[in-house]
C-alpha cells in the first residue's frame, strides 16, 4: 500500500437531474467508507497530492462542481444548496449510501449542508477552512469588498516570490504568488461564488451546526483571512464531536502551503489514527 495505489484514478461524467457532473474517482477499495472530497473556490481540475494521500487507504470521489471553473453554473443551479443537492444526487445514483465528506472552502459549505440534510448518511466530516458561517463575534468576511491585495493577503500566508514545482519536468522555479495560477483560480472562483451566494454568511446553516453531532475534524490555516480562525473556535464550541487542527504557516489554502502536514491530517482522519503532525496544533 503506497502512493502508487492512490495515484491511479479515472475521469468520469454522470448526469444528475439533467446536469452533467464530472468527477474523478481513484484509490483503493478498503474497509473504510468512501470519501467524497469537495473542492474549494478555485478547482484545479487535477488529481492532486491530497487525493493521492487519501487514495492510499480508501476509495476517493472528487466531483467537480458543474460550471464552476468556467464561471457559468448550469441552468437550474443558482445556489450553494442547489450544488449540495446535485452532489448528493450523484452519490445516490452511484449507490453510495454512506460516505465521509471532506470539504474545503465552498466544499466545506456544501459538506455541512449535505450533512445537515442527511445526518445519518454523512456521519463523518472534515471541514477545511469552510465558508458559509457567520456569528456576531465571528462574522463572515465580505469578499465582495476585498480588493485583489486584500484578497491575496487573506488567501495566502506568504506573498511575493515562492519556489514551485516545475510541472513540465524536474526541479522548481520561482513564481510570484499574485501572478501564479493558484491565485488566478481563486480569483475566478470568487466571481463564481458571487453568482450563487448573496454573501457568504448562511444564517440557516450557522443555526444548524449544533445539530451536526457526527465525528468532525476542523482543519484551519492559522493565518486564514477568508474564513478567520475565530470562526473555527466558534464552530468547535458548537459541534458536540469536533476537534480542531490548526496549521501553522498557512492561510486559506493549507493543502497548497503545508501539503505534507495537510495530507497526513486528512489521511489520519480517514483511518482513525491519532498522531502528532509537524506544524499542526490540535485544540
Protein Blocks (a to p, Z undefined) as FASTA:
>chain_A
ZZklmmpccdddddeehiacddddedjddfbdcddddddfbdghiacfklmmmmmmmccd
ddddehklnopacehiabfklmmmmmmmmmmmnopabdcdddehjlmmmmmmmmmmmmml
mmbccdehiahiacfklccddfklpcfklmmmmmpmbgcjdddddfkbgcdddddfklmm
klmmmmmmmmmmmmmogcjbdfklmmmmmmmmbdcdddddfklckbgfklmmmmmmmpmb
bccdddehiafllmlmmmmlmmmmmmmmmnopacddehiacZZ
